[in-house]
Amino acid sequence: MHKKLALIGLPLVVLLSACGGSDPFEEEGGEAGTVVIGSADFPESSLLAELYGRAMAAEGVDVEYRLNIGSREVYYSQIESGNLSVFPEYNGATLAYLDDDAPSTDPEETNRLVEEALPDGLEILDSSSAENKDSVSVTSEVADEYDLTTLADLADAADELVLGGPPEFETRHQGVVGLESVYGIEFGEFRSLEVALLTQALLDDDIQAANLFTTDPQIAVEDFVVLEDPENLFGSQNITPVINSDQVDDTARAALNAVSAALTTEELTQLNERVVIQNENAADVAQEWLEEQGLA
């Protein structure tokens, strides 16, 4: 069964509460026996939810979808409370959320630290080799003008530049906080923008640097320069499902792990291109890939 409930983020929740309306998470989880899978509010996260959700459904699991919820600061508590059963996550970002002081390291050590930091009742499943990191990216013109190759090169130029990114990037260690503490980078301004608006803002020179995901197909299309991260601020970012242990049985776990085993960074980038550039439906793209892999 394929059920969808599209949600927007925290502002609506707050507004509804203030107006006496209902919180979209007021009802705990889905129906008994249903696995509720969520996504953040950017295309790749919704695509991953479709991939993992449809793989479970193909094995007979009753799946409900809650897509476009918002940032980690919004959805994490919903996994812990049981309103969400499964969330396709990124291991390094999960670790940074749970422990600001945790080191950026390799996938195996990152997962060990995540497992230690997760509260009782939550766990991670197998990580995929597919990885998508945060980045600070610039146009080739800006890279040439300021001689930018790595994040360290920004230290002397950043005060003349505007950095754009989603609002949570301003307050995260794997964001503006870490750029300042690790690299000594202080931008002239941070401009909060939806992920979907960052590419055009860069092209229009409204911003001169952007927090883009490294699997964003627009990077290659627009010849953007992803600045190297020699201090490994952004760490390992392998696709790794976080689950509420009591709500995910062995059948569902096996289906989730099978997707993680099959997915690669190259394939994820190609799937993103179909959704973001070619405007194909994420559910259709996910279903086709799963059938090609023998997972649906």
C-alpha positions in Angstrom: 0.0 0.0 0.0 1.4 3.4 -0.9 0.1 6.3 1.2 1.4 9.8 1.0 1.1 12.8 3.4 3.0 15.8 2.2 4.1 18.1 5.1 5.8 21.4 5.2 8.1 22.3 8.0 8.1 23.9 11.5 6.6 27.3 10.6 3.2 25.7 9.7 3.3 23.5 12.8 3.8 26.6 15.0 1.2 28.6 13.1 -1.4 25.8 13.4 -0.7 25.4 17.1 -1.0 29.2 17.6 -4.3 29.2 15.8 -5.7 26.2 17.6 -5.3 23.9 14.6 -3.9 20.4 14.6 -0.2 19.5 14.6 0.5 17.2 11.5 2.3 14.9 13.9 -0.5 14.9 16.6 -1.5 11.4 15.6 1.3 9.0 16.5 2.9 7.1 13.6 0.6 5.4 11.1 -1.8 2.5 11.5 -0.7 -0.5 13.5 1.8 -2.4 11.5 2.5 0.4 9.1 6.1 1.7 8.6 6.1 5.5 8.2 9.0 6.8 6.2 9.8 10.5 6.1 11.9 12.9 4.1 13.4 16.3 4.5 12.4 19.2 2.3 14.8 18.8 -0.7 14.5 16.6 -3.8 17.1 14.0 -3.0 15.6 13.2 0.4 12.2 12.7 -1.1 13.7 10.5 -3.8 15.5 8.4 -1.2 12.3 8.0 0.8 10.6 6.7 -2.4 13.5 4.2 -3.0 13.5 2.8 0.5 9.7 2.9 0.9 8.9 1.2 -2.4 11.5 -1.5 -1.7 9.8 -2.3 1.6 6.4 -2.2 -0.1 7.6 -4.7 -2.7 8.3 -7.1 0.2 4.8 -6.8 1.5 5.4 -4.1 4.1 2.6 -1.5 4.6 4.3 1.8 4.0 3.1 5.4 4.6 5.0 8.4 3.3 5.4 11.7 5.0 7.5 13.8 2.6 9.1 17.3 2.7 8.8 17.6 6.5 11.7 20.1 6.9 15.2 20.1 8.4 16.8 17.6 10.9 15.9 20.1 13.7 12.3 19.4 12.9 12.1 15.7 12.0 14.6 14.0 14.3 12.3 14.2 17.3 9.6 12.6 15.2 11.7 9.5 14.7 12.5 9.3 18.4 8.8 9.7 19.4 7.7 7.0 16.9 5.7 9.3 14.6 8.2 8.3 11.9 9.6 4.8 11.6 12.3 5.2 9.0 14.3 8.2 7.8 17.0 8.1 5.0 19.8 10.0 6.7 23.5 10.9 6.2 25.7 9.4 8.8 28.1 12.3 9.3 25.3 14.9 9.5 23.4 12.7 12.0 26.6 12.4 14.1 27.1 16.2 14.0 23.5 16.7 15.1 23.8 14.3 18.0 27.3 15.5 19.1 28.8 18.8 18.0 32.2 17.8 19.3 32.4 14.5 17.4 35.3 14.2 15.0 34.9 14.0 11.2 36.1 10.6 10.3 35.7 7.6 8.0 32.3 5.9 7.5 33.0 2.9 9.8 34.1 5.1 12.8 31.3 7.6 12.0 28.7 4.8 12.3 30.2 3.5 15.5 30.0 7.0 17.0 26.4 7.4 15.8 25.4 4.2 17.3 26.9 5.3 20.7 25.1 8.7 20.5 21.7 7.5 19.4 19.1 7.3 22.3 17.5 3.9 23.2 15.0 2.9 20.7 16.7 4.3 17.6 19.4 2.6 15.5 21.0 2.9 12.1 21.0 0.2 9.4 23.7 -0.5 6.8 25.3 2.5 5.2 25.3 2.8 1.4 28.5 3.6 -0.5 26.4 6.4 -2.0 27.5 9.7 -0.4 26.3 13.2 -0.6 28.2 15.9 1.3 27.5 19.5 2.0 29.8 21.8 0.1 30.6 25.5 -0.4 30.4 26.0 -4.2 31.1 29.0 -6.4 30.8 29.9 -10.0 34.0 29.4 -12.1 34.1 33.2 -12.5 34.3 33.7 -8.8 36.8 30.9 -8.4 39.0 32.5 -11.0 38.6 36.1 -9.6 39.6 35.1 -6.0 41.9 32.2 -6.9 39.7 29.7 -5.0 40.3 26.0 -4.9 39.8 24.9 -1.3 37.8 26.2 1.6 41.0 27.5 3.1 41.4 29.9 0.2 38.2 31.7 1.3 39.7 33.0 4.5 41.0 36.2 2.8 38.1 36.7 0.4 35.0 35.7 2.3 34.3 39.2 3.8 33.6 40.4 0.2 31.2 37.6 -0.5 27.6 36.6 0.3 27.0 32.9 1.2 23.6 31.4 0.5 22.1 28.3 2.1 19.1 26.9 3.9 18.5 28.6 7.3 19.9 25.7 9.3 23.3 25.9 7.6 23.9 29.2 9.5 23.8 27.5 12.9 25.3 24.1 12.2 28.9 23.0 13.0 28.9 21.4 9.5 28.0 24.9 8.2 28.8 28.5 9.0 29.8 27.7 12.6 32.4 25.2 11.4 33.6 27.3 8.6 34.5 30.0 11.1 36.0 27.7 13.8 37.9 25.3 11.5 38.8 27.6 8.6 38.6 31.1 10.0 36.1 32.0 7.3 33.7 34.9 8.0 31.4 35.8 5.1 30.2 39.4 4.6 26.7 38.1 4.8 24.7 34.9 5.1 21.5 34.8 3.0 18.9 32.2 3.9 17.4 30.6 0.8 15.5 27.5 -0.1 17.7 24.8 -1.6 15.8 25.1 -4.9 16.7 28.8 -5.3 20.5 28.5 -4.7 21.6 27.7 -8.2 19.8 30.7 -9.8 21.0 33.0 -7.0 24.6 32.0 -7.8 24.0 32.5 -11.5 22.5 35.9 -10.9 25.4 36.9 -8.6 22.9 37.6 -5.8 25.2 35.3 -3.8 28.8 34.4 -4.6 29.0 31.1 -2.7 26.3 28.5 -1.9 25.8 25.5 0.3 25.1 22.9 -2.5 25.0 19.1 -2.1 27.7 17.3 -4.0 25.2 15.1 -5.8 23.4 18.1 -7.1 23.3 17.7 -10.9 23.3 21.5 -11.4 27.0 21.6 -10.3 28.1 19.9 -13.6 25.4 21.6 -15.7 26.5 25.1 -14.6 30.2 24.3 -14.2 30.2 25.3 -10.6 33.4 24.8 -8.6 33.1 22.7 -5.4 35.7 24.0 -3.0 37.8 21.2 -1.5 37.6 20.5 2.2 41.1 19.6 3.3 40.1 19.6 7.0 37.2 17.3 6.4 34.7 19.6 8.0 31.8 17.9 6.2 33.0 14.4 7.1 31.6 11.2 5.8 28.0 11.5 4.5 26.9 8.1 3.5 23.2 7.4 3.0 22.2 5.6 6.2 18.7 4.9 7.3 17.8 5.8 10.9 15.0 3.7 12.3 12.7 3.4 15.3 13.7 -0.1 16.3 10.3 -1.3 17.5 8.5 -0.3 14.3 10.8 -1.9 11.7 10.7 -5.7 11.4 13.2 -8.1 9.8 11.5 -8.0 6.4 11.6 -4.2 6.3 15.2 -4.1 7.5 16.3 -6.5 4.8 14.6 -4.4 2.1 16.2 -1.2 3.4 19.7 -2.8 3.6 19.3 -4.2 0.0 18.7 -0.6 -1.3 21.7 0.7 0.6 23.9 -2.1 -0.9 22.8 -1.4 -4.4 23.0 2.4 -4.5 26.1 4.2 -5.6 27.1 7.9 -5.6 27.1 7.9 -9.4 23.7 6.3 -9.6 22.3 8.7 -7.0 23.6 11.7 -9.0 22.0 10.3 -12.1 18.7 9.8 -10.4 18.8 13.3 -9.0 19.4 14.6 -12.5 16.2 12.9 -13.8 14.2 14.5 -10.9 15.8 17.9 -10.7 16.9 18.7 -14.3 14.5 16.5 -16.4 11.5 17.1 -14.0 10.6 13.4 -13.8 8.4 12.2 -11.0 10.5 11.0 -8.1 8.2 8.0 -7.4 8.5 6.9 -11.0 12.2 7.3 -11.1 12.6 5.3 -7.9 10.3 2.5 -9.1 12.2 2.1 -12.4 15.6 2.0 -10.6 14.3 -0.6 -8.1 13.0 -2.8 -10.9 16.3 -2.6 -12.7 18.0 -3.7 -9.5 15.6 -6.6 -8.9 14.3 -4.9 -5.8 10.7 -4.3 -6.9 
